[in-house]
């Protein structure tokens, strides 16, 4: 291989290693820039940013430009020949132009070793790996949802949670669609208008919405629990009447039937949800029974149907309560909506057949208050009618925040020096001095710094002190 | 056949170079036989002679400076004069003087009495003991190889070398050579003390320290032939560029100057130093039997060419840094080829691993 060929081969090697080096360096710089831009874009826009992966295509131009730049850095042919001459210790033989008759000497030179070109690329490779990890992290790291305003207040999680609650309320027909959509629209407005400079406004609005949702859910829970009790009462009463159709007195049976109709109507009331789908004949019979007609309109079959419908109604309401509870809605009373024992139809029948007073309100109370200790059937002392009402409204009861006056110390801290006077201090008209401390109630007097005014009740003790006989 | 003037000079052919190499090898062998243990010094001295340069030898008394010069003059069959420089030596004692002479017929006329400088090799022993006036008398002779006495200019013999010696110790009563004088010396060579083995060899082969007479003699014709061949030794452009960069880098204001130069040097080498380096590198290439000058030739002569041309700062004396160390730092810092490798890239010869 001639010296010129060796030089050309070495220049190719140099170009490859230098290209690799520059390419790695430029790729590192590009990856870092790409990662920073990705973070900035993902933080600035609230949209899908997967298109940023196309930035990987920029690596190819970086390597192309690195190749172009490196080609200009490849040593010239004379420099390469000088390098070969030095490394092979040829004493300048290769540096002499071939036109000066170098042949007789080059034949004596023997083979020319081509020096190796190496690159200490471990640090560069390590940094390249870090840059790649940085880009991947910039693409995949979860970013807080950006807002258009730079000082936005991030209430996304709160709104998401409230949105789920509203959807549950709409799904369980506690709220109709219009009311739910109105609430969702209000939530969107809060999200758009959330301002980090004035977060109290946003939090107040969110509190208002949360209060609306809680109120609706509390009302729904309360009604559902009340309807469940009423449905259970209807179920028990229908079973008792089914057995006592023949044994009960007619007037008491009519009273019981009217109570049954009233309870059934209440149990089918709001939250009606899907409502109760009672057979038409049963509905008419219940209406007639509610009018306290003496004619018995409810047959044993109808009573059986009514009992089954009420059992179904209870399970339906139980599902509603469970759904609300899963959504964190409603203050469900476990004693009321949980495992309570309904009134025993046999006991009820016995009570109906008894000689005690068994009018309509008494029967209603007995059937609505099913549990012991809560005004149910109890012949002992303390028997009293307990009336359960709807939960009291919170309106007007909530605490009204009041801005307290700032402390006097804060006034001093906030004070600003307006000027300095060289004159004697002058009292300000209307200003009062210190009201506390050791010098309170002291009077200035000639000859003493302060004269304490002795209270009348102490004057005797002071006088005795100064009039005591000295030894 | 007439050749165009722009045609590149042809390289020396092996047949032209082989007799010269043989002759110089013989001279070196004779020098080595005369003065034991100083082979590298002999090589540099011969390179200086082939470069037609003046050489300043510095060494302790008794290391063989005078013997070397006398042996060289005997080998070259050149006329050699020795002048022992003393403080009371006058310029006329070296250059010569015009005296009034009376002929046999009674006529009187002024005649020039040639001084010892009219010779081929002037051995200026302990040159730093002469007064500055006497030292300055040699400036014209060393650079222009002529002297002017009494308004008349007289050319010196050709070839003309000044081989001066000076003692690095016992400096009381001496006059350090001025920079202009020092710059005229091609080399400043330090004659080292021989080691114990060489001393034993000297004791075994020398009676009363007398060196054996050289076995060969180079005639004036063959010497001029050597000079002719020297003219044809090629200095490749990259090597010339390297010499230029080296000399330029000896100045602290140069961009390529290494840190050791910026720290310890106040004034660098002159263009005369670059010429001296190129010529002496040519001579070394010739002694090595090569028709071209390589980087290694420059690296060999650079310390001896530059060490007396660098004016060191006070910081160098404070840090006890010598000119040789500064030049060594320069040679380490400056790449011969001028190749600027990117950071992280390395060039390794196959043999180095």
Interface residues (C-beta under 8 A of the other chain):
Chain A: X14 X17 X18 X21 X22 X73 X75 X78 X79 X81 X82 X83 X85 X86 X87 X88 X89 X90 X91 X92 X93 X95 X96 X97 X99 X100 X101 X102 X104 X105 X108 X113 X114 X115 X116 X117 X118 X119 X120 X121 X123 X124
Chain B: X8 X9 X10 X11 X13 X14 X234 X235 X236 X237 X238 X239 X285 X288 X290 X291 X292 X293 X294 X295 X296 X297 X336 X337 X338 X339 X342 X344 X345 X346 X347 X348 X349 X350 X351 X353
